[in-house]
Amino acid sequence: MWALRGLAGGHRVKGGPLGTNQGERMLALARQGLGIVRLSEYHVAGDLRAGKLLRLLGEYEESEADPICLTYQSRRNLSPAIRCFRDFMIEKFAGPNPWCTEALV
């Protein structure tokens, strides 16, 4: 079930006979013209820019971005490698998505 929100309110849409929970597999099916997929923008940005995929139902897109979560055991005794990666991710994703372009908005 897809929960969609748009100008006319909310809608729930049941998927078709094909289904998978793997983003790369869904993308492959969409590239082959075998259905409509709902994927994160980072999965489809290149294909949208190249014209291989078309954005559908744009009026129903969520206004908030999906969060990127980092999970680690504790801030205490955090290894330098994990601390460096955490700091990199915070810096890299603090602003606009690097895969998003004005052409996709």
C-alpha positions in Angstrom: 0.0 0.0 0.0 1.2 3.4 -0.9 0.0 6.3 1.3 -0.1 9.4 -1.0 -0.9 12.9 0.0 -1.8 15.7 -2.4 -4.0 18.7 -3.0 -7.2 16.6 -2.8 -6.2 14.9 0.4 -4.8 11.5 1.2 -5.1 8.3 -0.8 -4.0 4.7 -0.3 -3.1 2.8 -3.4 -2.6 -1.0 -3.6 0.3 -2.3 -5.6 0.1 -4.6 -8.5 1.0 -8.3 -8.9 4.8 -7.8 -8.9 6.4 -6.8 -5.7 9.8 -6.6 -4.1 11.4 -4.7 -1.2 14.8 -4.3 -2.9 15.4 -0.9 -4.4 17.7 -2.0 -7.1 15.3 -4.7 -8.2 12.4 -2.2 -8.3 14.6 0.1 -10.4 15.5 -2.7 -12.8 11.8 -3.5 -13.3 10.9 0.2 -13.9 13.8 0.5 -16.4 12.3 -2.5 -18.3 8.9 -0.8 -18.3 7.3 -3.4 -16.1 5.6 -1.1 -13.6 5.5 2.1 -11.5 7.9 2.3 -8.6 8.1 4.6 -5.6 11.8 5.0 -4.7 14.0 7.5 -3.0 15.3 10.2 -5.2 18.9 8.9 -4.9 17.9 5.7 -6.6 16.3 7.4 -9.7 18.1 10.8 -10.0 20.4 9.6 -12.8 17.7 7.9 -14.8 15.4 10.9 -14.4 18.2 13.3 -15.7 18.9 10.9 -18.6 15.3 10.6 -19.5 15.2 6.8 -18.9 12.4 7.3 -16.3 9.6 9.8 -16.0 8.3 11.3 -12.7 4.7 10.3 -12.2 2.2 11.5 -9.6 4.5 14.5 -8.7 1.5 16.3 -7.1 1.5 13.5 -4.4 5.1 13.7 -3.4 5.9 14.1 0.3 7.1 17.5 1.3 9.6 16.2 3.8 12.7 14.2 3.0 13.2 10.8 4.4 15.9 10.9 7.1 19.2 9.3 6.9 20.0 7.6 10.2 23.3 6.5 11.6 23.3 3.9 14.4 26.2 3.3 16.6 26.6 1.8 20.0 27.5 4.8 22.1 29.1 8.3 22.0 31.4 7.2 24.8 34.5 5.5 23.5 33.5 6.2 19.9 36.3 5.0 17.6 38.1 7.6 15.5 36.9 5.9 12.3 33.2 6.0 13.4 33.5 9.6 14.6 35.1 10.6 11.3 32.4 8.9 9.3 29.6 10.4 11.4 31.1 13.9 11.0 31.5 13.4 7.3 27.9 12.3 6.9 26.6 15.2 9.0 28.6 17.6 6.8 27.7 16.0 3.5 24.0 15.8 4.1 23.4 19.0 6.1 22.4 20.9 3.0 20.5 20.0 -0.1 20.8 16.4 -1.4 23.9 16.1 -3.5 22.0 13.9 -6.0 19.2 16.4 -6.5 19.3 19.0 -9.1 16.8 21.8 -9.9 15.8 19.9 -13.0 14.4 17.2 -10.7 12.4 19.5 -8.4 
